[in-house]
Amino acid sequence: MARITAGIGSSHVPLLGVASDMNKDADDYFGPIFAGFEWTREWEKSEKPDVIILVFNDHASAFDMKIIPTFAIGCGELYQPADEGWGPRQVPAVEGHPDLAWHIAQSLILDEFDMTIINEMDVDHGLTVPLTMMYGKTDAWPVKVIPLAVNVVTYPPPSGNRCWALGEAIARAVASYEEDLNVQVWGTGGMSHQLQGPRAGIINREWDNMFLDSLIGESDAIRRVPHIEYLRETGSEGIEMVMWLIMRGAMGRKTHALHRHYHVPCSNTAIGHVVLRPDNGEGLDMTGSDTVQSIAAE
């Protein structure tokens, strides 16, 4: 039986892809940002997930105003890096897992989620930057990826509650897949930021850290935060954080944190990162890969 073993939340700031591609990831500016992912890179080497369900938003690379799916799942075999205006990033193509993806799509639709199924799609920084942050430079990504795109660009985006419920449905779908697979769910996007208007450049450290804290433990209060609070507290692009709630919903009733990282500045926002383990109530192994690693908020 397939099983979800961990959840990862991470910003997908496009400048981090540039920094990695230009070998600036260890300089004075980017060094502290990338340092917060070193623990995760080592941890992933021992975890060796077979498949990642990677929740992200497209930035007008695969979708535009002609078609705006609220939730879209990639069921294809291969996804090429998108050209976002300056040529595709020189990173590996992303290998899909069509069998599991189609199983999840069927399960979600029969579970009354109206999914858009995508068989061909180029993927932009929303998906490739998190892979870079977790795996570094490589000739091939060491894991298969099921892209799950969420509309957080054009109003109305889905509610936090709907995203959390989708995560719960994904967990049911994975658990019903017969092949023995180690599956992780990644939620990406955020944190507080706005790209235009008089509030451009807003960073709300207090709210960002509250959000990170809310993903740990057993409270589900964060799923009921309305759109207007995201807009007011985190700027127009802060709504991307609802995508992390799909990951959190897939983790089950309770989680514990293995790693946490928050740093300002990162471009015109902050960098947020958390690694969660589902807590099944059997007690925590606080040795080896389950040792909590935390980098204090800056």
Secondary structure, 3 states (H helix, E strand, C coil): CCEEEEEEEECCCHHHHHHHHCCCCCCCCCHHHHHCCHHHHHHHHHHCCCEEEEEECCCCCCCECCECCCEEEECCCEECECECCCCECCCCCEECCHHHHHHHHHHHHHCCCCCEEECCCCECHHHHHHHHHHHCCCCCCCCEEEEEEECCCCCCCCCHHHHHHHHHHHHHHHHCCCCCCEEEEEEECCCCCCCCCCCCCCCCHHHHHHHHHHCCECCCHHHHCCHHHHHHHHCCCHHHHHHHHHHHHHCCCCEEEEEEEEEEEECCEEEEEEEEEECCCCCCCCCHHHCCEECCCC
